[in-house]
Amino acid sequence: MKKAFVFLATGFEEMEAIGTIDVLRRGGVETIPVSITGEATVTGAHGIPVVADTILSETDLSDADALVLPGGMPGSTNLNACEPLKEALTKQYNQQKLVAAICAAPLVFGGLGFLQGRTATCYPGFEPQLTGASTTENPVEVDGHVITGRGPGLVFHFGLAIVEYLQGKATADEVAAGLLLK
């Protein structure tokens, strides 16, 4: 079974985290929410507490098929300030394994150089932080092993793109139909 880790930082966008986790699980991807705060409970940007399955310092990411960053503010800047997370992302990226970020979180990829020469999307206004990217206003961009999403209202597009990447188009179409998206 494919495995994805979704990272939660204080101030994460709740819709993007929970929506992505839900879509991935519907698509048969083992999906583990991971707190980067050192505590299992992480509070989102709109005050909703979410209990992660594990915390980063206690998590082995070596078998990850995907590392996923929900956006939100200040969640995205908190993700960007987490050196152990950035080390894990860099290792995943260098192994040509999937990394995905939505909303403001692609700024982490921009700072790490992952978007150099790639097409990417993000929440409006964060384009300057996507260093080296050709940016679009599309709901989602898949460029090699990097997926970026635009924002909370487009979380299903983002989640389905990850499912398609990991599980194939037929599975993504089946999940979309079950969600009444197609």
Solvent accessible surface area in square Angstrom, and as a share of the most:
residue,aa,sasa,rsa
1,M,182,0.81
2,K,79,0.33
3,K,39,0.17
4,A,0,0.00
5,F,7,0.03
6,V,0,0.00
7,F,0,0.00
8,L,0,0.00
9,A,1,0.01
10,T,68,0.40
11,G,4,0.03
12,F,1,0.01
13,E,17,0.07
14,E,11,0.05
15,M,107,0.48
16,E,0,0.00
17,A,0,0.00
18,I,82,0.42
19,G,14,0.13
20,T,2,0.01
21,I,12,0.06
22,D,53,0.28
23,V,0,0.00
24,L,0,0.00
25,R,120,0.44
26,R,134,0.49
27,G,4,0.04
28,G,32,0.31
29,V,3,0.02
30,E,72,0.32
31,T,4,0.02
32,I,26,0.13
33,P,9,0.06
34,V,0,0.00
35,S,0,0.00
36,I,31,0.16
37,T,58,0.34
38,G,43,0.41
39,E,119,0.53
40,A,46,0.36
41,T,69,0.40
42,V,1,0.01
43,T,61,0.35
44,G,7,0.06
45,A,40,0.31
46,H,126,0.56
47,G,50,0.48
48,I,93,0.47
49,P,84,0.53
50,V,22,0.12
51,V,103,0.59
52,A,5,0.04
53,D,91,0.47
54,T,32,0.19
55,I,26,0.13
56,L,21,0.11
57,S,102,0.66
58,E,133,0.60
59,T,28,0.16
60,D,102,0.53
61,L,28,0.14
62,S,77,0.50
63,D,74,0.39
64,A,0,0.00
65,D,37,0.19
66,A,0,0.00
67,L,2,0.01
68,V,1,0.00
69,L,0,0.00
70,P,2,0.01
71,G,0,0.00
72,G,8,0.08
73,M,87,0.39
74,P,70,0.44
75,G,1,0.01
76,S,0,0.00
77,T,60,0.35
78,N,53,0.27
79,L,1,0.00
80,N,48,0.25
81,A,77,0.60
82,C,18,0.11
83,E,98,0.44
84,P,79,0.50
85,L,0,0.00
86,K,36,0.15
87,E,119,0.53
88,A,20,0.16
89,L,0,0.00
90,T,48,0.28
91,K,118,0.50
92,Q,7,0.03
93,Y,39,0.15
94,N,99,0.51
95,Q,90,0.40
96,Q,120,0.53
97,K,56,0.24
98,L,1,0.01
99,V,0,0.00
100,A,0,0.00
101,A,0,0.00
102,I,0,0.00
103,C,11,0.06
104,A,1,0.01
105,A,0,0.00
106,P,0,0.00
107,L,9,0.04
108,V,0,0.00
109,F,0,0.00
110,G,3,0.03
111,G,65,0.62
112,L,54,0.27
113,G,38,0.36
114,F,4,0.02
115,L,0,0.00
116,Q,123,0.55
117,G,73,0.70
118,R,39,0.14
119,T,46,0.27
120,A,0,0.00
121,T,0,0.00
122,C,1,0.00
123,Y,99,0.38
124,P,69,0.43
125,G,60,0.57
126,F,35,0.14
127,E,54,0.24
128,P,115,0.72
129,Q,83,0.37
130,L,4,0.02
131,T,79,0.46
132,G,36,0.34
133,A,24,0.18
134,S,70,0.45
135,T,55,0.32
136,T,38,0.22
137,E,138,0.62
138,N,70,0.36
139,P,49,0.31
140,V,35,0.20
141,E,24,0.11
142,V,78,0.45
143,D,39,0.20
144,G,50,0.48
145,H,11,0.05
146,V,3,0.02
147,I,0,0.00
148,T,1,0.01
149,G,0,0.00
150,R,34,0.12
151,G,5,0.05
152,P,34,0.21
153,G,65,0.62
154,L,49,0.25
155,V,6,0.03
156,F,79,0.33
157,H,89,0.40
158,F,1,0.00
159,G,0,0.00
160,L,23,0.11
161,A,13,0.10
162,I,0,0.00
163,V,0,0.00
164,E,78,0.35
165,Y,91,0.35
166,L,17,0.09
167,Q,61,0.27
168,G,31,0.29
169,K,118,0.50
170,A,83,0.64
171,T,39,0.23
172,A,6,0.04
173,D,48,0.25
174,E,130,0.59
175,V,12,0.07
176,A,1,0.00
177,A,52,0.40
178,G,56,0.54
179,L,35,0.17
180,L,159,0.79
181,L,83,0.41
182,K,161,0.68
